[in-house]
Amino acid sequence: MITQHISDTVSESIIHTIGDTPLVQLNRIFKQNKFNLFGKLEAANPGGSIKDRTSLFIVQQALANGRIKKGDTVVESSSGNMAVGLAQACLYYGLKLIVVVDPKLNSHTEKILKTYGARIEKITEPKKDGGFLAARLERVQNLLISIPNSFWSNQYGNQDNPLTHHKTMTEMMDSLQGKLDYLFVATSTCGTLMGCADYIYENNLDTKIIAVDAVGSVLFGGPPLKRLIPGHGAGVPSQFLDTDRIHDHMYVDDVDCARGCWSLLESESILCGGSSGGMISAVKKYSKHIEEGSNCALFLCDRGERYLDTIYNKEWLLKKLPESRNAFTPIGGW
C-alpha cells in the first residue's frame, strides 16, 4: 500500500465520518416564538441516525478492552436504528451481528440490515410484563448462552452508551459558543438523555434538559400502552435514568410525532423520523415556558426515508391513526 499525504478534509474511512454532524437553525417552524431553535442533524451520519455514534463507540471500546475480537458475534435488541449502526460497525470490523427485533421494525430498516449481512431474530409475542422489549431481551440472553464467542453490546446498560454523548454535547456547545438554555431529548434507553445530562452536570452548565417520552412508555412511571411509532419510549425501566439531573419531562403520542414530522418537512424541508417529530411537538407544547431570546436545541435523530410506509404514508395514517385527519394536514392534503 502506497503511503501518501491526504488532506484533512478527506475522511480515512466511513467510520471516520460518524459524528461532527451539522447544527441547523430551525427559523421557519415556530416564527411566532421569540427563542432560537437548533436541530442537531444526526440523520447526516452515514448509517442515518444518532445510533451510529453509540454503536461505533461501544464496538470500539469492546475491541480495545478485549471483550470481542474479529470473527466474534455481537448480539443486540433494537427497534431499528441501533441495529443499523451496529450492522455498519460490525461489518467494518469483521464481526458477526444478530439483531433481535419485534413487529414494529419497519420493512425499509429490515432490508438495510439484511443487506449489511445481519442475522435477524424476530419476536412475535410480547411478555405480559415489559411487552415486546422484555421479550426481545429474553431472546438476547438465550442467544448469548447458545452462541460461542458472543457479546451483548447492551445499549440498555452499557455505560459506553451515555459516555458516547459527551462528545455530542461538546460539538453542540462549541457550535453555540457555550450558550444553550434548553435541550430537548427523546427517551428510549435514556443513553443519549443521560449522556447529555451528565455532561451538563459535570461541566456546571445552566442548560435545562427536557426529556421527551412517548405516551405508553413506562420510563417516567406512566402505564404501559400500545405504541405504533418506534424509536422512543420503552416498555421496561431505564438502567441509566437519573431524574435528579432532568429539569422536566413531557409526553408526546403517535399523532404528535406524525404532526411534528410533517410540520418539520413543510416548514424546513427536513425529512426526519418519528422521535424528531415528537420533539418538535414537545417544543411547541413547552414554548410558553421558554424565555425570550433563549437558545433551544433538539436532536433530529434519524432519516425519514425509513418512515415512508408509515408516518409519511397518508393511507397508513388514516388507517392506524385516524385522529390525524383532524390534527394536521400533510403536504398535498388528505
FENRA-V914702 format. One line per field, one symbol per residue. phi: phi as a letter, one per 20 degrees, with the letter a starting at -180 (. if undefined). psi: psi as a letter, one per 20 degrees, with the letter a starting at -180 (. if undefined). Layout:
phi=???
psi=???
This chain:
phi=.eebfdffedffafffeenlffddfdddfcgfedceccdeefffffenbffgffgfffffffffemfcbgnfdecbebeqffffffgfffffemdecddeccfffeffffffffffnfedddedcfffdomffffffffgfffffedfldceflfebffffffgeffgfggffffdlndceccecfdbfmffgfffffffffdleegeededdefoedgdnfffcfceefobnbecfeedfcffedfacbdcdffgffffffffffedlddceffffffgfffffegfeefgnfecbbeefbfegfdfecgedfffffeecffggeeacfgnnf
psi=pppqppqiipqhrhiiipalqqoppnjhhmhiqkrppqpomiiiqhijrhiggggggggghhghjjhrrpirpppqpqifghggghggggggjkqqppppraiipqhghgggghhijqppoppipqqgoibhghhghghghhghhioqlqpohmihipiifhhhjhhghggghghjkinohppppqqeijggghggggggghjlqipppoporppiqjhkjrqprpqhoriqrqiqqqihpnihjpgrqrqqahhgggggghggghhikporaghghghghggghihiipqpjqpqqrpnhrqihijhiehjohggghghmhihhihrorpir.
